[in-house]
Amino acid sequence: MEFNNRLLLKIIELAIAIACIVLYETVGNLSLHPVIVAGTVGGYTVICGVLLVGHVVNSLVEKRLNALFSLIGCLLFVASGALVIDEWHGGLLNTDRKRQAIGAGSLMIINAAVFLLDTLCICRT
């Protein structure tokens, strides 16, 4: 196993996705569009975990497929984060649930940026 920036990006992507799952479970219903939000967070937790394990055991993942996963992950995390933030930013109440939901949406946007960076690193090599 070679430790490089791509491995670090995969670890960060997985950690943020797991944090989003924890916040999703803590808040409860994060969005009125649970198929998109829960599907993105849950699906990409599995995908990132598999790709991370594949990287650790030096399994060959085709470059274009890996870039496609990362690019679609970027788009889905932007959409999910935007949906969550849009649904929770209004209102006068500043409850813990609202802060956690906006935090989850923000983490999704941050994870989208990490996926974009991962896509750029894949295409650069």
C-alpha positions in Angstrom: 0.0 0.0 0.0 1.4 3.4 -1.0 0.2 6.3 1.0 -0.5 9.3 -1.3 -2.8 12.2 -1.7 -5.5 10.1 -3.4 -5.6 7.7 -0.4 -5.9 10.7 1.9 -8.8 12.1 -0.1 -10.6 8.7 0.0 -10.2 8.6 3.8 -11.6 12.2 4.1 -14.5 11.4 1.7 -15.4 8.3 3.8 -15.1 10.2 7.1 -17.3 13.0 6.0 -19.9 10.6 4.6 -20.0 8.8 7.9 -20.3 12.1 9.8 -23.3 12.9 7.5 -24.9 9.6 8.3 -24.5 10.3 12.0 -26.0 13.7 11.6 -28.8 12.3 9.4 -29.7 9.9 12.2 -29.4 12.5 14.9 -31.6 15.1 13.2 -34.1 12.5 11.8 -35.7 13.7 8.7 -33.1 16.0 7.1 -34.9 16.7 3.8 -38.2 16.4 2.0 -36.3 14.5 -0.6 -34.9 11.5 1.4 -34.2 9.4 -1.7 -31.6 11.9 -3.0 -30.1 12.8 0.4 -30.1 9.4 2.1 -29.2 7.6 -1.2 -26.3 9.9 -1.8 -24.9 9.7 1.8 -25.5 6.0 2.2 -24.5 5.0 -1.3 -21.3 6.9 -1.3 -20.4 5.7 2.1 -20.4 2.2 0.6 -18.6 3.3 -2.6 -15.9 5.2 -0.7 -15.4 2.3 1.7 -15.0 -0.2 -1.2 -12.6 2.1 -3.1 -10.6 2.7 0.0 -10.2 -1.0 0.7 -9.4 -1.5 -3.0 -6.7 1.1 -2.7 -5.3 -0.4 0.5 -5.0 -3.9 -1.1 -3.5 -2.5 -4.3 -6.5 -3.5 -6.4 -6.7 -2.0 -9.9 -9.6 0.4 -10.4 -9.8 1.8 -13.9 -9.0 5.5 -14.0 -12.1 6.6 -15.9 -14.5 4.7 -13.7 -12.9 6.1 -10.6 -13.1 9.6 -12.0 -16.8 9.0 -12.9 -17.6 7.9 -9.4 -15.9 11.0 -8.0 -17.5 13.4 -10.4 -21.0 12.0 -9.9 -20.3 12.0 -6.1 -19.4 15.7 -6.4 -22.7 16.5 -8.2 -24.9 14.4 -5.8 -23.3 15.9 -2.7 -23.8 19.4 -4.0 -27.4 18.7 -4.8 -28.0 17.0 -1.4 -26.3 19.7 0.6 -28.1 22.4 -1.3 -31.5 20.7 -0.6 -30.8 20.3 3.1 -29.5 23.9 3.6 -32.4 25.3 1.5 -35.0 23.5 3.6 -33.5 24.4 7.0 -32.1 27.9 6.6 -35.4 29.8 7.0 -37.4 30.1 10.1 -36.9 31.9 13.3 -36.1 29.0 15.6 -32.5 28.3 16.3 -32.8 24.8 17.7 -30.0 22.2 18.0 -31.8 20.2 15.3 -31.7 23.1 12.9 -28.0 23.7 13.6 -27.2 20.0 13.1 -29.2 19.9 9.8 -27.4 22.9 8.4 -24.1 21.4 9.6 -24.9 18.2 7.7 -25.8 20.2 4.6 -22.5 22.1 4.9 -20.6 18.9 5.3 -22.2 17.6 2.2 -21.0 20.7 0.3 -17.5 20.2 1.7 -17.5 16.6 0.7 -18.5 17.7 -2.8 -15.4 19.9 -2.9 -13.3 16.9 -1.8 -14.8 14.8 -4.5 -14.0 17.5 -7.1 -10.4 17.6 -5.8 -10.3 13.8 -6.1 -11.6 14.0 -9.7 -8.9 16.5 -10.6 -6.2 14.4 -9.0 -7.4 11.4 -10.9 -7.5 13.2 -14.2 -4.1 14.8 -13.6 -2.3 11.5 -13.2 
